[in-house]
């Protein structure tokens, strides 16, 4: 999964994702999590099951522009096909 931002970002933690709900089954297995060299593309390698709903949030307090502005929380929700 790639998430593209319009401005370069910095990440204060390299491997941190919060679950949106207490049900941890909605949080996908994360194998890798990194920004590209430009700081605009966040790549997340996930292990997913078919026909399953997932959601997580990227906490805005951990991501900020090079000018020091923090982001709002970014919610990611999706469902895999069968």
C-alpha positions, -999 to 999 in steps of 0.1 A, spaced: 0 0 0 13 34 -9 0 67 5 11 98 -14 14 132 3 16 165 -16 45 178 7 75 160 21 69 147 56 90 135 85 80 107 108 90 107 144 86 69 147 95 45 119 70 17 127 39 30 145 2 24 137 -27 28 160 -58 6 159 -90 25 154 -110 0 174 -104 -24 203 -108 -53 179 -72 -60 169 -85 -83 141 -91 -51 121 -54 -41 122 -35 -57 93 -1 -75 98 25 -49 89 58 -63 74 74 -29 66 67 7 69 88 35 54 90 68 35 107 71 2 137 94 -2 115 123 -11 94 120 21 62 121 0 54 84 -4 47 62 26 50 25 17 33 0 39 38 -37 32 8 -57 46 -2 -93 50 -40 -95 42 -66 -121 43 -94 -124 17 -128 -110 24 -117 -92 55 -122 -56 68 -92 -36 80 -87 -2 95 -60 18 112 -50 53 117 -17 71 111 -16 95 141 -10 130 129 10 139 160 38 116 147 39 131 111 49 166 103 60 187 74 96 199 72 83 233 83 72 217 116 34 215 110 17 184 124 -9 165 104 -45 156 114 -50 119 121 -52 100 88 -77 71 89 -73 42 65 -102 18 60 -105 -9 34 -119 -44 27 -103 -71 7 -120 -91 -20 -126 -128 -19 
